[in-house]
Structures are given as C-alpha cells and as structure tokens.
C-alpha cells in the first residue's frame, strides 16, 4: 500500500496552478502587512501627519544623543519646551538609573521628561512612553526619536480633546544603557509607582510596519482594544510568545514587571542600520513613522476615554490577521484546537488506510523521517552563514543583519527546498507519497500541541495549517472530480501559505541570517504542508539532477548575494576603533575588535600585541592594536573612602570632559551602589562574571562633573586591582586622526569611538 493521496488527469498543470494560487496568497499577505502612506503637513488637524512629526526630528534628531551628552541635554530642553507649549504640566525627573547583568552593574544619571494632563473623570492613567536618548554610534532617528516625535504630533492632534483618563507622556533617558530611565521612573517617581496602562514605542530598524509585538500578561482586554481602535493593526501573538522567551528588553520590560499593563510596538525592517550612523532622517521610512503615529493617536483616544479598570482580564488571547482582518480568540481554545488538529490528522490517516493508500508502519516511518528535512534545512542555513562570514568577516559584526539580504534569503529558501527534496525523493517510491504527506503533518500538529502547553499564543501558526491541511487532504480523498480534489487540497493549504512564510519573514527581519536556521526550518515546515500539491508537479521518476539543480540554485544565489550586497556610501561598512591611553605609563594605543579591519582602520592598527594595553582593559580575543600619540585628556580619579570587610566605598571622578567612567575589577563583584549629589543612592545585586576580561565591571554613564560614590561588594578579596576608564566621545583631540571616509561607519560595540584614559589602583585590606 504505497498510493498517492489522490491523483487527477493533467496533474502537472493542476499542480502548477495550485502552487501559483498559493504564491498569490503569500504575495497578498505580504502586501496587506505593509506599512502606511505618510500624510503631508496639510492633513486635517485631527489626523496624525508624518511630515509634521519630521519637523520635530529635524530639530533634535540629527546628532548622537547618548545619555549624559550635550546633545541629549539639547534634546531634553527642546522636547520639554514643546510639551509645555502644548499645555501639559512638564517636570524633568533627575535620578540615578541602575541595571545589572552578568558581572556588570550599570548606572547612569538620567533626565526623564514626565508630562501630564489631567483627565475629566479618570478611571486610571494612560502612559505613552518612548526614549529620547540614542545609541552612542548614531542619531537614532528611528530608535527612538521617531516615537518621541510621534508623541509630540499626537499631543498636537489631541489638542482641544478632553480625555476621560489622566494622560502621561513619558520620554525616558538612558534606555540604550540598560533601561536606566524606566528603572528610575518606576523606583522613584510617584506616577511610576502608581502603575497604569502603558503604550511603549520602539524601533529595531528604519522601516516596516509598526508591529504590536509584546503585551503584559492577561492581555485580552488590551488586544480587543488594539484590534478595534487601530485602523491598521499589525503583529500577532507569536511575537508576544517569542519575545517573552528572549533576553531582549525595552523600557516596557521593567515597567510591566513593576505592575503596568500594556502593549509594546516597534518596526523592525532595515535593521542593518540599527544603532549606527545610518539610523538617520535620510533613511527613516516616513510610512513607518506614519504607522507608528496613527496607531499611537488612535490608541490615545480609545484608551484615554475607556474604562481602564474594565480592561482587566484573567487570560491571554491569540491574535493574528487574515487578509487584513484581525482574528482573536481566547487562549482557552488553544488546546482544544490543537487537539482537533491531531484528531483531524488521525481521521485523515484512517481514511487513507481504509482506501489502502497507506500502511501504518509506512505512515510511522514517514512521520518520524519528516524530522530530517527540518533539521537539515536549519543546518544548511546555519552552514550558509558560516560560509558568508568566512567570505566576508565584516558580516559577523553585523549580527546577520545585512544591507541587502534578500538574495541570501532566497538562498535559504532554496536550501530548505533542497532539504525537502533530499528527504522526499528517496522515500517517495519506498513509502509512497500519501504516507509521507500525512506523516509530515504530524510535525505542525505536534508543534501546535507543544506550543499549546508552553507558548499558547504561538500555537495557531502550527495548529491551523495542520488542521486545515488535514481536512483538505481528507476532502481530496473522499471527493470525486479532479477539480474538486485539487481545490480541496489547495484551500486546505491556504492557511499554511498565509501564516508560515510570513513567520519566516519576521524571523529573517528580527534575527537576521546569523540565525537563518530558524526561518529555514519554518520554510521547510511549510514545504511539508504542501507535499500533496508538489506531488502533482512531479513525474513518476524524478531525474536525480533535480536536487543537484536545487543545490546549484542555492550556490548561484549566494554568489549573486555577495555580488549585490556590497558596501558603499549608501550601504556603509562597519568598523570598530578605540583610543586607549594608560595614564600610569603615559602610553597610548589604537584598538580594534574587527576580525579583519578594513583599509581605513588598518591605518591605525597593525598587529595583535595587547601587552601594552592597561590591566583589565582587554575584552575579547584577537584584538588588533597599534601605537597612538599620548594626549592630555580627562583622567579618572579613584579614592578609597572606606573599607569594611568585603565592602569598599570609592570616590570616582573623571573630569567634566568625560561622559562616562567604567571600573574593571580584578575579582568578581556581588553588588554595587552608586550615589551622587542631589540624587537617591541606588544599589543592585550582581551575579556571574564578565566574559573574556576581568570578572567584575561597573559603569556610570552621564557621570556628574563632581563625580560619584561607588560602593562595591567584592567577596574574599583582601587585595585586588581596579582599572578606572574615563570615556570621552570622539577622536577630535587625537593628533593626526583622519575621520572615516564615506562608506565606513562606526561598529555598534559600545566601547568604540571613545577616547579611553585609564588608571589602575590597588585596593588593599586595612
């Protein structure tokens, strides 16, 4: 019993037509998931206009504004002035923000802008939040100035509207250095301690639709409001589940953990420019800004007038879009639907067995063996990334987020097809197409069941394709008439075509080619759902050259990708460079962490001699170094104020020219406290150690000119060294420095483009 699931006359044309129909579905879904057209400044006053918002960006988002910078101060003053002019009560919260990670305590002086408008009959507080600081390497026009400008335009559009609820516009500082502003807001500000409904706005690229990618727990009321109020909702609950599993965070993370309910939004396309000098007005997609702002304004009106207490729920919901329509259902239905998909698949297997199309042993082998193309596709995609990095080491520093990845993405799709062919063709004649097609559906059905238990919001993307493919396959077996059979199996695969390629696309945008195995696996899974249709296109004996042709196509696409994804002024190369001077020895060096520095960087570095670098400075392996002229620059100063056992209190300063100071500690630290004049001291616990450098580290961004007190807990260390690093932005003060040419920008590593002056101190027991 090795039959086909069904057969029809003129099978090849029928199969091609069915595949073309599914391709049309995929294209239509891509079109409906696009962003919006930007509205001009002449748009009606009650509407959001991207062009009006851009006018604000031109005032504050054309220069780098990291925490503690003068540009950050200028942005703060402009934004606060605009909010006051709009009639809001504006206060600037100055505080010490704090965060910790493995071996690291991060502190910073933050200036949060908190603007409030009292509601007419409040049921709670609506907080709209975005951060106005940028990464140190670029002006952050998208991340996150676009959202801040959208807040100003939203306030303008709301003018004259009496909202029911209290409204808070929160523009945080220090997000890029560990959500420092948000941490300070929830810890010290009364509004932060009160909680409310939070709408946070972000970007991880420079284009694409504004996606609602994260919610607080028990999101049913929030999602219902989002689906009904927003004119162009984008995003689905798979994003919520995936983001909850990732270590990434935004200001939404600490605020939701402190008790805020709400939603988080971002656009993520064009991510090769994320955190670089190219996150600029020139590259900002005005349609993305329009989408961000239109959603913000719609939700401000809806939630500003809603009964916020009524949004409370005891469950999450699944949500996704089908041809532009938002579908939502309670997560209470997730497990029954997953069970129904498994039952439908079992029914299909039973019908096929009764029709003598399969045998149970062959079905079992088909189901188990279908794991092979999934694993093989992921492995081939990851192998492709290793090949690309070997060919162009600079890709590694881009984290897989390339300027023009589309041809490489097509290569990943070809490799997924190759994996399917290498599995399907040898087993096709041994087990039969029906056993393979039915057995393959066990994987989406099983993944749907697994997600129902551990990530309910993501279950639909597997359950619904498995369910409808099983029903379509059963209809194709039971119906008579070639047209009906082809229509049934094609309609059954439509849901898979709507969901799985879009999921792969989001994985490409969010994870890049460095994790290309994830979208490759999803594409292979999609291939498993369309096997009955693909079978129609295959002759009885498939030439052995077909897999070879698929492999050749993948190789050709890789070559094409390397040819088209070059570097120039429009798509610049990244390179890391730092100036490091040991003030103790008065020696200086240029340092680069590039695997293979480009020509410009090689003017400054020439070898791997790190012995002349200050103690504890080196972080990572295979650093490039070169001699540099010594200069007079802001130097760190560390004074031991007291020591009591494992606790050491230090006075740290770096001069007014330095923006930040970093302390590298020779022994692991378990906690740190920062205190500065006029601000409440803040303590954090620290676990783990730093990798590839001294195990303990403390950073203070935006260090006040008068310095700060840093208290360390250093267990079981009678005597240890601390290297203090004063960090000043830019190389203008270094003699002979020639700026980067067009087509070269700073890499995203946080210690790049800094003048780092160090002194090393020995801390002894008293």
N, C-alpha and C positions, 0 to 999 in steps of 0.2 A: 504494500500500500504506500505508493510514493507519488500521489497525484498532485496536480495543481489545485490551488484553492478554487479557481474557476478558469474557464477558457472561453474565448469568443473568436468568431471569424475576423479576419483582418486585425489581428491582435496588435501588431506593431503600430499602425496608425491610431488605434484606440488608446494604446498606452501613451503614445506621444501626446495626444490631445489631453489626456488626463493629467500628465505631468505639466503641460503648458497651463492648464487650468489652475493647478496648484502654484505654479510660478506666478501666475497673475494674482492669486490670493496673497502671496508673500509680498509682491510689489505693492499691492493695495494697502496692506497693513503698514508697510514702511512709509507710504505716503500719508496715511492717517496719523502716524506717530510723529510727523514733522512738527516744526515749531510754527510760530505765527508771523504774519506780516507786520512790520513795525508801523505805528501810526505817527503821522507828522505832528509838528508843533501846533498846527492849525486844527487838530482834532478837538471835538467838543470838550468843554472844561470838566465835565464829569467823567471823562474817559482817561485811561492811562495812555500817555504818549512816550514812546521810547526816545523820540527826538528831544522832548523837553527834559527827560532824565539825563540824556547825554550832555546837556548843557551844564549840569552839575558835575558830571565826571570830568569835563574839561577844566573845572576849577580845582579839583582836589585829587584826581586820579591819574596824573601824568608823571608822577615821580614815585620812587620807592618810599614806603612809609612803614618800616618795621617799628615795633614797639620801642619807645624811647628816642625816636629820631625827631629832628626838627620838622621834617615833612609830615610826620604823624601829628605833631603839635599844630601845624598849619591846617591839616585836615580836620582835626578836632574843633578848632576855632571856627572854621567855615561851617561845618555841619551843625554845631551848636547854634551859631548865628542864624542859619536858615530855619531851624526848628523854632527858635524864639520868634522870628519874623512871622512864622505861620500861626503864632498864638499859643504855643504849647509852653508848659512850665518845664524849663530845662535845668537840670543840675548835672555837674560833672563829678562822678564818684572817683576819687583818687584812692587807690589801695594797693596792697601787695597781693598779686595773684600767685598761686602756687599749684604745682602739679608734681607728680613723681612717676618714674618708670624704672626699669631695671638698672640699679646702681646710680640713678640720677635724680637729683632734686632740682626742679626748675622754679625760679622765682622771677617776678618782674613787677615794676611799677606801672600800673595800668590807670588809664583815664577813661572810664566808661561814660558814655553820654546817655543820660536817662531823661527822656522827655515824656511828660504825662498830660493826658486830657481827661477830665472827669466825665463820667457818663451821667445820663439823665436819671436813670433808675437801675443802677448796676446790679447784676447778678454774679459778678466776678470781674476778673481782669484779663484782658486780651493783651498779650505781649508779642510784638513783632520785632524780631531780632536779626541782626547781621553784624559782622565785624568790619571795622574800618581800617584796621592795620593790614599791611600786605606782607608777603614773604620778603626776605631781605634782597632777593635777586631781581625783583620786578615790581612794576607799579600796581599789579593786582587789579586791573580794570574789571576783570570778571570775578576774581577771588579777592575781596568780596565787595569791591566798590560798586559793582552793578546793582547788587541788592541794596546797598546803602542809598544809592541814588534813587532806586525804585521806592524806597521808603519816603524820601522827600517828595517825589512825584505823587505817591499815594496820599500823603498828607494834604498836598495841594488839591487833589481831586476830591478829597473828603470835606474840604472847606465849606462851611455852611450846613454840614450834615450833623445833626445831633444824635450821636450814638447812644445806645442804651447803657453799654458797659464801659467801664474805665478802660482807657487805651494807654499802653506804654510802648514807646519806641525806644528800643534798647540797641545802641550801637557800641559793641564791645571792643576792647583793645586787647592785644596780646593773644589772640586766638591761635596765630601761627606758631607760637612757642609753647603750646600746651593748654589751650582754652583758659588762659590765665584770667582774662577779664570776666568770663562767665563764672569761673570759680569764685572770684572775689564778689561778684554780684549776689550769688546765692548764699554766700557765707556772711556778708556784712550788710547788704542793703535791705531795708525793710520790705521793699517790693519783691526782692529775691526770696526772702523767707516766707512771704505770703503765698507764693505759687500763683497758678492761673493757667490759662490756655496759651500755649507758645506756638508761634509760627516762625521757624528759623529758616534762613535763606543762605545758600552756599553755591559754590561752583567748583568743579574739578576739570574744567576745560574752558573753552572760549565760545562754544556754540552748542546747538542741540536744544531739544525741548526741555522745559522746566519740569523735572520729574519729582513727584512726591515719593521719596524713596525710604522714608523712615517714619514711624509713629511711636507714640508711647503705647504701653500695654493697654488692653481693653479699648480698642480703637473704634468700635462700631459706630458710635455717635459722631466721631470726628470724620470717618470715611464717608458716612452718609452726607454730612455737610459738604465735604470736599466734592463728592460726586454731583451733588445737586446745585452747588453755588458757583463752581468754577466753569467758565464757558468752554475751556479746552483742557480737561483733566488728562494728565499723563502719569504713567507709573503704574505699578501693580504690586501685589503683596509678596511676590517672590523677592523683590528688592528689600522689603522690610525684613523678611526672614534671613536673607543673606547678610544684610548689614548688621543684624543682631549677633551674627556669628563671627564677624570680623573684628580685629583690634582697632580699626579706624575710629576716630571720633571727631565731632564738631562741637560747637557750643551747645548743641542740642543734648549731647551726652550727659554732662554734669547737671544740666538743668532738669532733664527728665528724671534723672536718678534722684534729684532732690525733691521731686513731687510735682513738677509741672507736667501737664498732659499737653499733647500737641503733635505737630507734623513738621517734617524736615524736607526741604526742597533743594534741588540742585540741577544744573545742566552739566553734562559730562563729556560732550564731544569736543574734538580739537584739543585733546588732553596733552599733546606733545608740548604745548605752550604753557602748561600749568606750572606755576611757581618759577617762571623765567621772565626775562625782559620782554618776551613776546606776549605776555598777558597784558596787553596794552589796548588802548582805544582803537588802534588800527586793525586789530584782529578780533575785537568784540563783535559778535553777531548781534545786530540790533533786533533781530527776531527773537533771540533768546532773552534779551532784556525786556522786550515787549511781553513775552510769555510770562516771565518772572513777575513783572509788574501787574499785568492783567489779573493773574491769579491772586497776587497779594491784595489788590484792591477789592476784588470780588469777595475774598475771604474776610477782609477787614469789615466790609459791610455786613456780610452774613453773620459772622461771629460777634461783631460789635453790637448787633441787635438781637442776638439769640439769648435764650435762657441757658447760660453756660452750665448751670447745675444739671440741666436735663441731658447734657452730653455724656454724663457718667454712664458707664456700661460695665458689664461683668464678663465681656468676651471680645475677642478679635473677630474681624471679618476677612474673608477672601475677596479681593477685588482685582479686576482686570478689564481691559477694553476689547470689544468685539466690533470691528468695523466702525469705530468711533463712538460706540455706546458703552458706558461703564456698567459692568456686571458686578454685583456684590451679593454675597450670601454669608450667613453665619458660619463660623468655623465648626459649629456643632454638626454641620452637614458634611464636613470634610471626610471623616472616617466612613460614614455610610456610602458616600460617593466612591471612595477608594475601594470599599468592599464590593460595590456594584460593578466597578470596572473589572475586578478579579472574577466576579460571578459571570459577567458577560464574556470574558475571555474563556472561562471554563465551558460556558454554553457553546461558544464557537468551536472549541476543541471537541465537544461531544457531538455536535452536528457533523463536523468533518470526519470524526471517527465512524459515525453511523453511515456516512456516504463513502466510507472506505478510501478517504483521501489521505489519512494519516494512520500511523500506529502509535500507541502510547510510548513505546521505547524511543521511536524516532522523534516524537514530539519532545520528550525529555532531553534527548541529545541536542535537538535544535535550540531549546530554551537555554540550556547550560552553555552551549558553544557560542550563543549570541553575545556573551560577555567578551569574546575575543575581539570583535571589531571595535567595541567601545574602548577597551584598554589599548588596542593597537593604534587607534586614531589619536588618543591622548598622547601616547608615547611618541608617535611620529611628529605631532605638533610641537612637543617639547624638544624633540631632537632637532626640528627645524630651527627653533630659537637658538639652540647651541651652535648650529651652523652659522646663523646670522651674526651672532656675537663673535664667533671666530673670524668671520669675514670682515666685520666692522665692530671692533671693540667698543666704539663710542655708543653703540646701541645699548650696551649693558648699563651705562649711566643714565639712559633714558627710561629704564624700567619697562621696556617693551612698548612704550607709548610713542610711536613713531609719527613723523610728519605725514607720510602718505602710506598708511598700512594696507590700503585696500587690495593691492595685488598680492601681498603676503597673506592677507585674509583669504583671498581666493585660493592660494596655495594650500592653506589649512583645510579649506573645503575639499580641494582635490585629494588631499591626503586622507581625509575622512572617507571619501568615496573609494579610494584605493583600499583602505582597511576593510570596507564592506565587501568589495569585490574579492579580496583575498580570502575572505571567510565564506561568502555566499557561493561562489562558483564551484569550488571543490566539493562542497556538501550538497549542492543542488541536485546532482544526479544520484547521490548516495542516500539522502534522507527525503528528498522531494521538496518542491517549493512550498507546499502547504504546511509541512511540519516546520520549516524554517520561518515562514511568515507568522504562523500562530505562536510558535515558541518565542520569537523575537519580541512579541508584545508582552511577554512576561516581565521584561525589564522596565518599560514605562509603568506598567501596572504595579510592579513591586516597588519601584521608586515612589510612586504615588502613595502606596500604603505606608512606606517607611516615613515619608515626609508628614503624613497624617499624624504620626506619633510624635515626631520631633521638630518639624517645621511646618505647621498646618497651612500657613499662608502660601507656601510654595507647592503644595500637593497638586493643585489644579493643573499645573503646567505639564504634569505627567499623567494624572488620573484621567482628565478629559480626553486627551488624544488616545489613550489606551481604550477607554470606554467606547468612544465613537468609532475607532478603527475596528474594534471587535464587533460592534453592531453592524458596521458597514460590511465587514467580511462575512458575517452571518447572512446578511441580506443578499450579498453576491452569491453565496452558496445556494440559498433557498429560492431566489427569484429565477424566473425564466425570461429569456430575451437578453441578447447581448448588450443592448443599450442600457437596460435596467441594471444589469450586473456592473457594468463599468461606472455608471452613475452612482450606484450604491457605494462601491469601494472608494470612489473619488470623494464623494460627500463625507464619507467616514474619515478621510484623511485631511479634510479642510481644517479641522481644529488643530491638528498637529502642525499644519502649514502656517496657521495663524500664530501659534504660541512658540514653537521650538526655534525656528530661525530668528525670531525677534529676541528670544532669550540668548541665543548665541551672539547676536549683535550687541546686546547690552553687556555681555561678558567681554567681548572684544573692546568695547568703549571703556569699561570700568577697570579691566585687569590688564589689557594690552597683550601683546604677543608673548611676553615673558611667561604668562600663564595661559598660553594658547591651547594647552591641553583641555581646558575647561570648555571653551566653545567648540573644539573639535569633538569632544565627547557628546555634546548636545547635538551637533550636526549628525554624528553617527547614529544617535538615538532617533533623530528624525528620519534618517535613512531606513532604519528598522521598521518604522511605521508605514512606509510606502513600498515595501517589498512586493506586495501583490501587483501594484501598478508597474513597478520596474520590471517585474517578470514578463509582463505583456510585451515589453520592448525587446526582450532577449530572444535570439534564435534558440533552437533546441540544443545546438552545440555552439558554445561561445568560443571564438578564437582565443588562444592563450595570449595573444598580443594585446587584448583589451586591458588587463591590469598593467601591462608594460606601458601602454599608451597613457593610462591614468598617472603612472609614475612620471612619465615623460612630461605630461602636462604640468604636474607639480613642480618639476625641476625648471621647466620653462618659465613658470610664473615666478619662481624665486629669482631667476635671472632677470626677469622683467621688473620685479620689485626693486632689486638692487640698482637697476638702471634708472628707475623713475624716482626713487626715494633718496635723492642726493641732498647736498647741503649747499645753500647759497644765502643771499641776503634775506630772501623771503622765508626760507626754512633753515635757520641757523644751526650750526654745530655747537654743542655744549663742551665747555672745558672748565676744570676746577683749578684755581690758583689761590694761594695764600702767601702772605709775607709774615715771617716769624722771626722775631728778634729776641735773643736771650739777653736780657739787661744785665744779668750777672757776669756773663763773659763778653758782652758787647759784640756778639757775633750774630749775623743775620743770614737767613736762607729763604729762598723761594721754595714752596712745597706744592705739589700737585698730586691728587689722588686718581688722576686719569689712568686707566690701564695702558693706553697708548696716547700720550699727549700729542695734539696737533702741532703744526709748524709754529703757530704763534706762541704756544705755551713752551715749546722747546727752546725758545729764546731765553727762557728763564730757568728751566730745569734740564739737567743732562744726565743724571745718574740716580742711584738708589742709596746713596750714603746718608743714613739717618742718624749717624753717631753725633753729629754736630747740633742736632735739634735739642731743645730743652728737655730735661727729665719729665716724663709723663705726658709730653705733648703728642707724641706719635699715636695716631689712632688708625688702625687698619694695617694692611700689609702692602708691600710693594709700592710704597710712596716714592714719587720722583722728587728730587731735590736739586738745588743749585745755589751758588753763593749770591748774596744780595748785599747792597751797601747798608751799613748801620745808619740809623736815623735817630733824631730826637723826637720821641712820641710819648703819648700818655702812658705812664708806667703804673702797674698795680702796686699797692702797698697793703701789707697784711701785718696786723699787730695782734699778738695774743693777749686778750684781756683777762682770761681766766681759764683754769683747767680743773675739773673736778672728776677724777676717775676717767671714764670713757667720754666725758663731755668737754668739748673745747669751744670757747667763745672767742671769735675773731672779729677784729675791726678791719673791714675791707674797703678800699677806695681805689679809684683808677684815674682820677683827673677828669676835668669837665669835657675833654675832647672825646673820651671813650664812651661808647654807648652801653657796653656790657662788660661784665667780668665773669670768667669761668675759673673755678677751682678744681684742679685734678688732684685727687687724694690717693696716696700710695697704698692705703688699706681700705677695705670695704667700709661703707658707712651704712648705718641703720636708720638714720633720721637726720633732719636738718631743720633749723629755724632761721627765718630772716626777719630782721627788724630795721626800720628806717624812720627818720624823724617825721612825726605827724601821721604815721600810719600804724595800724594794729599789727603786731607781730604775728607771723603765720608759721606753723610747723607742719611738716609732712613726714610720714614714715617712708623708708626706702628699703626695698628688698632686692636681692640679686646683685649683680655686678655688671659694670660696663665691659663690653667685648673689645678685645684687641688693643687695650690701653690700660692705664691704671684703673683699679676696680671701682673707685668712688668718684663722683663728679657733682659739683653744684654750679648752677648758672644763675646769674641775676641779670636779666635784660632790663634796659632802661634804668641802669644804676643811677641813683641821685648823685649830684655833684659832691654832696657831703659824704657819700659812701653809705655803707650799711653794716649792721652787725650780723654775722653768720655764726650760728652755733651748730656744731657737728657732733654726732654720736659716732665714735669710732671704737668699736669693741676690741678689747685685748690688744691694744697698740700703745706700748709705752713710748715709742719713738717712731715717728713717721714723717714723710715729706709731703708738702703741699706745693704744687706749682700753680701760681696765680697768673691768669692770662687776661690782660686788658685788651679789649677788642674795639677797633675803630673802623668804620666803614670806608672802603675805597682805598686806592693806592696813590692818590694825588700827591701825597707828601713824600713818596719814594723817588729819589733822583733817577732819571733815565727810564722811568716806566712809560711804555707806549700803550695806549688803550687798545682794546680788542678791535680788529677790523670788522667791517660789515660781514655778516655771515657767521660770526662767532659770538656766543653769549655765555654768561656765567652758568656753570652747572648748579644743581639745586642743593648740593651738600652745604650744610648750614655754616661751616667754618671757612667757606670760600669768600673771596673778595674782601678779606679783612686784613688789616694790619694788626697782628697779634704780638704784643710785647709781654714777656714773661719774667717772673722772678720766682725762685724756688726757696721755700722756707722749711726748716726742720723743726717739728713740734716735739718737744721732749716732755717727759713727766716732771712735775715739780714736787 
